[in-house]
Amino acid sequence: MNRREMLSAVAALGAGMVLVDAVKAADSLSGQDPELKKWLLEECAMEFNHVGIVTDQDLEWDTYLDNIKVHIMEYENDPFGIEWLKFEDDAPFPECIRKRPHVAFKVANFDEVVKKFKIIVPVSNPRPWMKTCFIEHKGIGVEFISK
């Protein structure tokens, strides 16, 4: 089993309703709009990246971001590719991010993708080479990450 298959299996088990198959995700995110689906898959090369799971446990955190009040264990450092998150009570995030799992997809044409959806967590640069943002989809967060 390769890393992508493993991450997909973990996401399906750990996040329940989270869609990990890019084609199904494109169907759902596009509202069954075949042109938007085609655009997400072909032009944006949308691909599964990770699942983020919120916990109230104290783990060995990689990072604490004081400005957004969140502890993070990076998915690259978890053996199953899970991004673990622990939010402070007053973290400035919508409830669907603070209380539920999220799924993340890498996309090309990041700036164009952002224009197609209602953004609930603004674009940020968590790393110098990366842009990210969140939309809400059926009650969970979907994160877009620049390729």
C-alpha positions, 0 to 999 in steps of 0.5 A, spaced: 500 500 500 502 506 498 502 513 502 496 515 498 492 509 499 494 509 506 492 516 507 485 515 504 484 508 508 486 512 514 481 518 512 475 513 511 476 510 518 478 516 522 473 521 519 467 517 517 464 522 512 470 525 509 471 524 502 478 522 500 477 520 493 478 526 488 473 524 483 468 523 489 470 530 492 470 533 485 463 531 484 461 533 491 465 540 491 462 542 484 455 540 486 455 535 480 457 541 475 461 537 470 465 542 468 467 544 475 469 537 476 473 537 470 476 543 472 478 541 479 481 534 476 484 536 470 486 544 470 487 544 478 490 537 478 486 536 485 489 531 489 488 528 496 493 530 501 491 529 509 486 529 514 486 533 520 483 530 526 481 535 532 483 532 539 483 534 546 488 530 548 495 532 550 500 530 545 507 531 543 506 537 539 510 540 533 508 547 533 503 552 537 501 558 533 499 563 539 496 568 534 491 562 532 491 558 538 492 552 536 497 546 537 499 542 531 502 535 530 504 535 523 501 530 518 508 529 516 510 527 523 504 522 524 505 515 522 498 515 519 499 521 515 494 525 520 494 532 522 492 532 529 490 539 532 488 542 539 484 548 539 484 553 545 477 555 546 477 562 544 481 560 537 479 564 531 476 558 527 469 556 525 466 551 529 466 546 523 474 547 523 475 547 531 470 541 532 470 536 526 475 533 522 477 536 515 480 533 509 485 537 505 487 537 497 493 540 494 491 544 488 494 547 482 492 554 480 490 555 487 488 563 486 483 561 481 480 555 486 479 560 491 475 564 487 470 559 486 468 557 493 466 561 499 472 561 503 471 561 511 478 561 513 482 566 509 488 564 505 494 564 509 502 562 508 503 557 514 510 556 510 514 560 506 512 556 500 505 554 501 498 557 501 492 554 504 485 556 506 478 553 508 471 552 505 466 549 509 462 543 505 457 539 508 458 541 515 466 539 515 472 544 513 475 542 506 482 545 506 486 547 499 493 547 499 497 550 493 502 545 490 
